[in-house]
Amino acid sequence: MTVIDRAGHGELAFEVQARFRAAVTEDVDACTGNRVREVDTDDSNRTNQQETRRLTMRTLISSAFVSLDGVVEAPGGEPGYRNSGWTFKDIEFVEAAYEIKGREQQEAAAMIMGRVSYEAFSPVWPDMAEFADYKEKPKYVVSATLTEGDLVDNWGKTTILRSLEEVAALKQTDGGPIIMHGSATLNRNLSDAGLIDRYHLLVFPVLLGAGKRLFSATDKDAQQLKLVEHEAYANGMQKNVFDVVR
C-alpha cells in the first residue's frame, strides 16, 4: 500500500455534536487522494449532502527535510545560511532513505509552494531528470507579490494564489493529493490554519540551532498526529509519515 492510499483507511472514532447523533468514518479515495467523511444522521438528505461536501477535500501533504531540532532552512546548499547543505555534509548517503521522494512524484497530482521556493525551484527543476514527474503537473504558488510575468513557461500550468482562503478553496476542488516542498513560511501558516493533512518528514541526526523552522511558535491548542509509516536508517536518518488527526 502506498503512502497516499494508506492514510485514513479503516474505521476511526470521531466525536460529533450531539445534534447529529452521528457515527463518522473516514476513508481516503485511493484514486484521487480525496479525504472523505461519510456522515450518517437522522437529519434530512439535504443536510447530509451539505455535510459530506463540506468534509470532502484534497489531501495537502507537507514534505520536508528537517533537522532533529526542527530546522528546514537550506538543506541542499542554498547560499546565505551558516549550515547550508546539512543534508549531505558529514552524513552518509543511504539511498533507501530517499525512496519516498520517488513515490511522492508519482502519487501527487499537483504541487504548492511559497514565492521564495518557487523562485529557487523554477529555474532548475524543469530540466532535472530527478524531478521529471513534476514537470507537467499543475503548480500553485501562494504569494501576495508574485505576478504572472514572474512565472516560467516550461514547468506546466502555474496558478498564483493570494491567500490561505484560496488554498482552502483549492482543497475543495476535484483532483488528487497536493504536495508542498520547501516553503517554510507557508508550511507554518498552513499548519496554523489547519490546512495540512499529512507530513512526510525525513529527519536528519543533526542539531542546527538557528534557522527557519518547519513548525511555528504560535500559542495554540495541541494538534495530535498519527504515525502511519516509520523507518530508521543506519546513518541515523528517520522517515516519519504522520497524518493530522481531525
C-alpha positions as CSV (number, residue, x, y, z in Angstrom):
1,M,0.0,0.0,0.0
2,T,1.4,3.4,-0.9
3,V,1.7,6.4,1.4
4,I,-1.1,8.1,-0.5
5,D,-3.7,5.4,-0.1
6,R,-2.7,4.1,3.4
7,A,-3.7,7.1,5.4
8,G,-7.2,7.0,6.9
9,H,-8.2,3.5,5.9
10,G,-10.2,1.6,8.4
11,E,-12.7,2.8,11.0
12,L,-11.8,5.7,13.2
13,A,-13.7,7.1,16.1
14,F,-14.8,10.7,16.0
15,E,-16.6,13.0,18.4
16,V,-19.5,14.8,16.8
17,Q,-22.0,17.3,18.1
18,A,-25.0,15.7,19.9
19,R,-27.5,17.2,17.5
20,F,-26.1,15.0,14.7
21,R,-26.1,11.7,16.8
22,A,-23.8,10.5,14.1
23,A,-21.3,7.8,13.5
24,V,-18.5,9.3,11.4
25,T,-16.0,7.2,9.5
26,E,-13.0,8.5,7.5
27,D,-11.7,7.0,4.3
28,V,-9.4,8.0,1.5
29,D,-10.2,7.6,-2.1
30,A,-7.1,5.7,-3.4
31,C,-7.7,7.0,-6.9
32,T,-8.0,10.7,-6.1
33,G,-6.4,11.1,-2.7
34,N,-9.5,12.9,-1.5
35,R,-10.3,12.7,2.2
36,V,-14.0,11.9,2.7
37,R,-16.0,11.5,5.9
38,E,-19.4,9.9,5.3
39,V,-22.0,11.1,7.9
40,D,-25.0,9.0,8.9
41,T,-27.6,11.2,10.6
42,D,-31.3,11.4,11.2
43,D,-31.4,14.8,9.5
44,S,-32.7,15.4,6.0
45,N,-30.9,14.2,2.9
46,R,-30.1,17.8,2.1
47,T,-28.3,18.3,5.4
48,N,-26.3,15.0,4.8
49,Q,-25.3,16.1,1.3
50,Q,-24.1,19.5,2.5
51,E,-22.1,18.0,5.4
52,T,-20.5,15.5,3.0
53,R,-19.5,18.2,0.6
54,R,-18.0,20.3,3.5
55,L,-15.9,17.4,4.7
56,T,-14.6,16.3,1.3
57,M,-11.2,17.7,0.4
58,R,-8.0,17.0,-1.4
59,T,-5.1,15.9,0.8
60,L,-2.4,18.5,1.3
61,I,1.0,16.9,2.1
62,S,4.0,18.7,3.6
63,S,7.2,17.0,2.6
64,A,10.4,18.2,4.3
65,F,14.0,17.5,5.2
66,V,14.2,18.5,8.8
67,S,17.0,18.6,11.4
68,L,16.4,17.0,14.8
69,D,15.7,20.4,16.3
70,G,13.2,21.3,13.6
71,V,15.2,23.4,11.2
72,V,14.4,23.2,7.4
73,E,16.5,26.1,6.1
74,A,19.0,25.5,3.2
75,P,19.1,21.7,3.2
76,G,20.5,21.5,-0.3
77,G,23.3,24.1,-0.1
78,E,21.4,27.3,-0.7
79,P,23.5,30.4,0.0
80,G,23.2,32.7,3.0
81,Y,22.8,30.1,5.8
82,R,25.6,29.2,8.1
83,N,25.0,25.4,8.0
84,S,23.8,25.3,4.4
85,G,23.9,21.8,2.9
86,W,23.4,20.0,6.1
87,T,21.5,17.1,4.5
88,F,24.7,15.8,2.8
89,K,27.6,17.2,4.8
90,D,29.1,14.6,7.2
91,I,26.0,12.4,6.7
92,E,26.5,9.1,4.9
93,F,24.2,8.7,1.9
94,V,21.7,5.9,2.2
95,E,19.6,5.5,-1.0
96,A,16.8,3.7,0.7
97,A,16.1,6.7,2.9
98,Y,15.0,8.7,-0.2
99,E,12.7,6.1,-1.7
100,I,9.7,8.1,-0.5
101,K,10.7,11.0,-2.7
102,G,10.1,9.0,-5.9
103,R,6.7,7.9,-4.6
104,E,5.7,11.5,-3.9
105,Q,6.4,12.4,-7.5
106,Q,4.3,9.5,-8.8
107,E,1.4,10.0,-6.5
108,A,1.0,13.7,-6.2
109,A,-1.5,15.4,-8.6
110,A,-0.2,18.9,-8.0
111,M,2.4,21.0,-6.2
112,I,2.0,24.0,-3.9
113,M,4.8,26.3,-2.7
114,G,5.6,29.8,-1.5
115,R,7.2,32.5,-3.5
116,V,10.8,32.0,-2.3
117,S,10.7,28.3,-3.0
118,Y,9.2,28.9,-6.4
119,E,11.9,31.3,-7.3
120,A,14.5,28.8,-6.1
121,F,13.0,25.7,-7.8
122,S,11.6,27.1,-11.1
123,P,14.9,27.9,-12.8
124,V,16.3,24.4,-12.2
125,W,13.7,21.7,-11.5
126,P,12.1,21.8,-15.0
127,D,15.3,20.4,-16.6
128,M,16.3,18.0,-13.9
129,A,15.7,14.3,-14.6
130,E,15.3,13.7,-10.8
131,F,12.1,15.8,-10.9
132,A,10.7,14.9,-14.3
133,D,7.4,13.6,-13.0
134,Y,6.6,17.0,-11.6
135,K,7.3,18.9,-14.8
136,E,3.8,18.9,-16.3
137,K,1.8,18.7,-13.1
138,P,-0.2,21.8,-12.0
139,K,1.7,24.2,-9.7
140,Y,0.2,26.6,-7.2
141,V,2.3,29.5,-5.7
142,V,1.0,31.3,-2.7
143,S,2.2,34.9,-2.8
144,A,1.0,38.4,-2.4
145,T,3.6,39.9,-4.6
146,L,4.4,37.4,-7.5
147,T,3.0,38.3,-10.9
148,E,2.2,36.4,-14.0
149,G,5.2,37.8,-15.6
150,D,7.4,36.2,-12.9
151,L,6.3,32.7,-13.9
152,V,8.5,30.4,-16.0
153,D,6.9,28.9,-19.2
154,N,8.5,25.4,-19.1
155,W,7.1,23.9,-15.9
156,G,3.5,23.2,-16.5
157,K,0.5,25.3,-15.7
158,T,1.1,27.6,-12.7
159,T,-1.6,29.4,-10.7
160,I,-0.9,32.2,-8.2
161,L,-3.0,32.1,-5.0
162,R,-3.2,35.3,-3.0
163,S,-4.5,34.0,0.4
164,L,-4.9,31.0,2.7
165,E,-8.6,31.2,1.8
166,E,-7.7,30.4,-1.8
167,V,-5.7,27.4,-0.6
168,A,-8.7,26.2,1.4
169,A,-10.9,26.6,-1.7
170,L,-8.3,24.7,-3.8
171,K,-8.6,21.8,-1.4
172,Q,-12.3,21.6,-2.1
173,T,-11.8,21.1,-5.8
174,D,-11.6,17.7,-7.7
175,G,-8.2,16.1,-8.0
176,G,-5.6,14.1,-6.2
177,P,-3.1,15.0,-3.4
178,I,-1.3,18.3,-3.4
179,I,2.3,18.2,-2.2
180,M,4.4,21.0,-0.8
181,H,8.3,21.1,-0.8
182,G,10.4,23.7,1.0
183,S,8.2,26.8,1.7
184,A,9.0,27.1,5.4
185,T,6.8,30.2,6.0
186,L,3.9,28.8,4.0
187,N,4.2,25.5,5.9
188,R,3.9,27.3,9.2
189,N,0.9,29.4,8.1
190,L,-0.9,26.4,6.5
191,S,-0.4,24.4,9.7
192,D,-1.7,27.1,11.9
193,A,-4.7,27.4,9.6
194,G,-5.4,23.6,9.9
195,L,-4.9,23.1,6.1
196,I,-2.2,20.4,6.2
197,D,-3.4,16.8,6.3
198,R,-0.1,14.8,6.2
199,Y,3.6,15.2,6.9
200,H,6.4,13.3,5.1
201,L,9.4,14.0,7.2
202,L,13.0,12.9,6.6
203,V,14.6,13.7,9.9
204,F,18.4,14.1,9.9
205,P,20.6,13.4,13.0
206,V,21.9,17.0,13.3
207,L,21.2,20.0,15.6
208,L,21.4,23.3,13.7
209,G,20.3,25.8,16.2
210,A,19.3,29.0,14.3
211,G,17.4,28.7,11.1
212,K,13.9,28.7,9.6
213,R,11.7,26.1,11.3
214,L,9.0,23.8,10.0
215,F,6.6,24.5,12.8
216,S,5.5,27.8,14.2
217,A,5.8,29.1,17.7
218,T,2.1,30.2,17.7
219,D,0.3,29.8,21.1
220,K,-2.4,27.3,20.1
221,D,-4.2,24.1,21.1
222,A,-2.3,20.8,20.8
223,Q,-2.6,19.1,17.4
224,Q,-2.4,15.3,17.5
225,L,-0.6,13.4,14.8
226,K,-0.9,9.7,13.9
227,L,2.3,7.9,12.8
228,V,1.4,5.8,9.7
229,E,4.9,5.0,8.4
230,H,8.3,4.9,10.0
231,E,11.7,3.6,9.2
232,A,15.2,4.3,10.7
233,Y,18.4,4.0,8.7
234,A,22.0,3.2,9.5
235,N,23.1,6.8,9.0
236,G,20.8,8.0,11.8
237,M,18.1,9.4,9.4
238,Q,14.4,8.6,10.1
239,K,11.4,8.6,7.8
240,N,8.3,9.6,9.6
241,V,4.9,9.9,7.9
242,F,2.2,11.5,10.0
243,D,-1.5,12.0,9.4
244,V,-3.0,15.0,11.1
245,V,-5.8,13.9,13.4
246,R,-9.0,15.9,12.9
